[in-house]
């Protein structure tokens, strides 16, 4: 009886230790591959050990408030096609991803989401000289959207009389859509308005359409293998809201 009791206690101890190690391990974050950029959200400059920008600063503060240590994924292989943000989590490389991810039912099949940390929506970046002001003005035009974002399927479904293009037409995933606009290779770039507003600041010949085509809740994606992180992140975000720090951290997006 004593041996059986000791054996049972040993099994319980081992399970407890494994559980403790899992919960105390660093939270692995995917934002981008090194030298990737999507300002004002994130930027990973060459030689830096981690990304900077609004979202990296925000998630670091949230994790700090939650009492969790973290590390960034630095060597995720770039996949041509597909969503690297989802890929990072579904392959087990990352525990969470924060990079302007719209919460939708399709993504919920593969990942968990925290409560939204801001609300955005799709709009279009166009040339000022073209005087394109509304979605209707894009009929018959060449519009560009990144294939792995919600902008691409939305454009396919809602702009049947426009030519919807993505990076495959330009044989690279690193092309800057605003450069295509400036070279007259496309007529509009469809993306989250917060991204487009930032690009507009540095391109005086371009402008963002005033109205949003959609309204989308943006959340932190979490691995289904780490469900406990959802509550911890939500609780930490609520604390930051109560202190007033939440809005200050996201000032450039809200």
N, C-alpha and C positions, 0 to 999 in steps of 0.2 A: 504493500500500500504506500509506504514511504517513497519507494523508488518511482511509482507511478505519479505520485504527487509532485515529486521533484522534477520529473520529466515534463509534466504539464506546466509547471511554473517556468521551466526553462524555455518552453515553446512560447509562452506568453511574453517572457522577457525579450526574446528575439524579435517577435512581431512588434512589440513596443519600440524597440530600438530602431527597427527598419522604418516604422511609421514616423518616429521622431526625426530620423535622418532626412526623410523625404520632405517633411514640413520645414526643416531648418536649412535646407539647401537654398542656394541663391536662386532668385527668380530670374529666369533667362528671358531677356527682352529682344524682340526683333523690331527694328525701325526701318533699316535700310542696309544696303551693302556699303562698305567704305567708298567714299567719294560720290555717293548718291546725294541728291538734293531735291527738295520740294519745299522751298521757303514760302511762307514764314513757318511752316510746320516743322521741318527738320533740315539739317545739313550735316554732312559728314566730310569734313575737309581732309585732304590727303595728309597723312602723317599723324592725325589725331587718333586717340585711342577710343573715342566714343563720339556719337553725334551730338550736335547742339541744336538749338531752336526751341520753339514753344513747347512742342509735344515731349521731347526728351526731358526738358526742365520740369514739365508738369508731372510726368510719370515718376521721375526721381523723387520729387517732393511727396507724391502720393504714397510711394513705397516706403519712404522714410517715415511718414505719418503712421503707416501700418506696421512699422517695426520690422520690415523685411529687407534683407540684403539683395542685391541684384547684380547682374552682369549683362552686357550687350553681346548678342551674337555677331561675330565679326567675319565669319567665313562661310556664310550661306551661299551656295552656288546659285548664280542667276539662271533662272529658267526662262527661256524664250516662250512666251505664251503662258497663260495661267497667271494666278495671283501669288506673287512671292510672299505676301503677308499671310495668306491662308496656308501656303506651302510650308512656311516656317513652323507653324503650329501642328498641322496634320502629320508632319514627318517626325514630330517630337523634338525638333531642334530648339524651339522656343516655347516658353510657358505662356507668354502674353505678347501681343502686338499692339502698338499704338502708332497709327499713321493714317489718320483721316478715314477710318473704316466705317462705312454706313452699316447700321444694324438692319439686316433683312432676314426673311425667313429662309432663303436658300443658304446663307452663311450659317444660320443657326443649326443647320443639319450637321455641321462639322465642328463648330466651335461654340463656346459660351460667350456671352457679352455682359459687361457691367452696365450699370445705368448710363445713359448718355452724359457726356461731359460738355457737349455743345451741339447746336443744330445748324446745319449748313444746307446747301441746295445747289443744284446744277444751274449754270448760266453759260454764256458764250463770250469769248474774247474775239473781237473782230477789228478790222482796220477802220479807223475814224473816217477815212476818205470814202468808204463804201456806204456810209449812212445806214447800216443794218441795225435796227433798233428792237425788233421783236422776233419771236420764233418763226412767224409767218414770212419774214423777210429772208429766211434761210432756205426757202423752197428753191430747188434747182441748184443749190450751192454745194461746194465740197466742204464737209464738216469733219473734224478730226476728234477722236476720243480714244483714250488708252483702253485697250481691249480688256484688261483685268479689272477695270473700275466699273461702277454702276452707270457711268456716263455712256459707255458703249452700248449695252443692251437697251438702255433708255432711248438713245438716238436711233437705233435700229427699229424700235417699236413705234416711236413717235415722230420720226422724220422720214416717212416712206418716199417722199418726193425730193429728198436730198441724197447726195452721195456720201455715205458714211465711210470714213477711212480710219485706219489705225497704223501702228508703226510697221507692220509687215509690208505695207506699200512702199516704205522708205528704207527697208532692209536694215533697220537698226532700232534697238530699244532705247538708244541714248539720245535720239534726236530731240531737240527742244521745239515743241510745237509753235512757240512764238516766232521762231526763226522761219518756220514754214509759212506763217502768215506774212512775215516781212518780205519773203521771196515770192509771194503770190501763188504758192503751191496749194494752199488751202484758203478757205474763206472764213472759217470759224473754228475755234477750239472749244470744245465742250468739256467742262470740268467743274469741280466745286468752286463756288464763288470766292471763297476765302483765298484759294490758290491764285485765281485769276486776278483778284484785286491787287495782290502783291506784284504779279508780273506787270500789270498796268503801270505801276509806279515808276518802272524803269524803262518803259517803252512809250514815249509820248505820242507815237503815231497809232497806238492801239488803245482800245477801250473795252470795258466790260458792259454787257447789256444790263440795264438797270434792274429788270425783274428776274427773279429766279424761276426756272422751269419746274422745280420740285422743292420739297422740303424734306431733309433727311437728318435723322438722329445719328450722331457719331459716338461710338463707344469703344472701349478697350476690349479686344478679343482675348479670350482666355481658353487654354487647352481644357478639353473635357477630362483630362487626367489630373487636373488641378482645380476642381470645383470650389475648394475652400478659398481660393484666391478671390473669387467674385465678391463674396461677402466682405472680405477684408478690404478690398479696393473700394467698394461702395461705402463702407463705414468711414474709411479714411477721407474720401471725397466729401462726405457729409460734414466731417469735422472741419475741413478746409473751407467749406461754404459758410459754416457758422462763424469762423474767425475772420471771414472776408478775404482770405488769401486766394481762394479759388478763382474769383474773377480777375484778380491781379495777374495770376499766372497765365491766364488764357486771354489777356487783354487784346492781343493781336488777332484773335479768331472770333470772339464774341461780337 
